[in-house]
Amino acid sequence: MEAVLPLLTFPQSAEFSATSLTNYTVNGQVVGEFKTTGKLSFLAVFDAGHEVPAYQPAAALQAFNQTINQQALYST
């Protein structure tokens, strides 16, 4: 999936491509990697497969709450 990211075109695509992935944490515990530019975020959650809520419920809830509240993803 990450291989598709450079192919996206949107107003901040150059900035998004230049941004490195950084650790995504939940209460200080690293659960994945992410990057955000403008309204586009990419999040890869470790040890979750295709069922993030089933395997990493805290990470899924945090990302859901941030997204539903129209916030950029950020670590806690």
N, C-alpha and C positions, 0 to 999 in steps of 0.2 A: 504494500500500500504506500509506503513512504516513497517508492520510486515514481509514483504518479505526481507527487507534490510539485516538482519543478515544471511540470507540464501545464499547471494551472495558470490562467491569465486573469488578472483582476487588477484594480488600480494599485495595490500595494504588493504585487507579485515579486518585484525585484527585492523589496525589503524582506518579504517572507522567505524567499530563497536564501538570502544572506543571513537570516537568523538561525542560530544553532539550536538544536534540541537541548533542553535543560531538564533536570530532574523534576518530576511532579511528586510532591509529597502530600501525605495526609497525616496531620498531627506529627510532623517531623519524620515520618517513615517514608522512604522512597518506594513508590508503587508503579512508577512509569517515567516516561519522558514526554515533553510537550514543547510546542512553540505556538505563539500567537502573534498575529499582526492584523491590526484593524479588527474586523469581525470574523476572521478565519482563524480557527484553532485546529491543531493536530495533536492528538493524544494517543500514545501507545501505552497500554497498561500491561505490566509484566504478569506472567503466570495467570492469564485470564482467558486465553483462546478467544472464541467468539461470544462468550457469555460473561462479560465483565460483571454484571450484577450478581451472578451466581458465585463467581470465584473471588471477586474483589469488591464486595458490596460497599465498603466505606469509600473507595475511590469512585465507584459509579455514582453514589449519592452526592459526593462533593462536586463532581463534574456536572451532574444534572442540576444541582442547585445553582451553581455558578452560571450555567447556560440559561436556565429558565428565568433567572433574574437579570438576564442580558449583561452579564459581566464577562470580561475576558477570563480565561482559565488562569488560576494562580495557585501556588502551593500554600499549604498551611502547616 
